[in-house]
Structure formats: C-alpha cells, structure tokens
Amino acid sequence: MSNNQIDLIHYRVGKQLTEDNKRPWIRGYDNFDQMLDYLTACGVDQPSMTLAMVVATCRNLIQDQLEQQDN
C-alpha cells in the first residue's frame, strides 16, 4: 500500500510511478504558484480560493477514508 494518503481518494495522480509501475495520468504541478498561474490563465476569478477549496475537499475525503478504515 502507498504511504501517500492522496492514494486513498485518487489513484495515478502526482509525479511518482504507482506501486505497480504505472505512470500517473495527471502529473500536476510542483508548487502552488504554478497551479495558481494556470488557474488564472484559464480565467478562474478567484484562483486562490478555488485551490483552497480543492485542497480542503481532498483533506475531507482523505479524513473520511481514514475514519472508515478505523471502523
């Protein structure tokens, strides 16, 4: 099992190969500034708030998965 908790909610994202040696289908960015630049270029009105909401949602989903594992 992966030691990265994001794998609890989404498989094959990020810059690392998966445990079964598959490439991620979405690599993502290496820092928030690059992601904010992308969101701004796409015309997102509030890129910082959008990114914060995505991160908070991921945190909530991971927390739900961890709680399910504990039960």
N, C-alpha and C positions, 0 to 999 in steps of 0.2 A: 504494500500500500504506500502511496505517496506520502511524504511528510509535509506537503503543501496543502493547507486547508481549502484553498480555492478548488482543488480537485473534488471536494465534496459536492460542489454545486455545478461545476462545468469541466468537462474533460477536453483535453487537447487545446488549451489556450496557454499563452505565455511563450517564453523563449527556449524552454527546455524540451528535449525529447521526452516522450512518455516512457513509462516503465517498460512497455512492450515495443520501444524504439520507434514510435511513430512521431512524425513531425506535427507540431501544433498547426491547426488550421487557421488560427488567428494568433499572430505573434504579439501584437500590442506595441506600446511604446516603452522606452526605458525610464521615462520620468513624467511627472505631471505637466511640466511646461510644454513638452512636445504634444501631449494629448490636448492641452488647452489650446495650443496653436491650431491643431486640427479641428477642434470643435468650433473655434472662431472662424476659420476658413470655410467651414460648412454652413456658416450663417446662424449658429446657435446664439440666441440672445444673451443667455447667462451661462457661459461655459463653466465657470467655477461652481455654480450651483448645480448644474447638470452633473458634473463629475462627482461632486459631493454626494448627490442623491444616488448615483450608481454605486459608489463605494459603500454608502450606508446600506443600500439594498443587499449588496453582496455580503456584508457583515451580518445582516439579519438572516439571510438564507443559510450562511455557514453556522450561525448560532442555532438555528432550528435543526440542522443536521446533527450537530454535536449533541444537542439535547435528546434527539431521537436515539442516538447511539447509546446514551447513558441509560435509557429506559429499557 
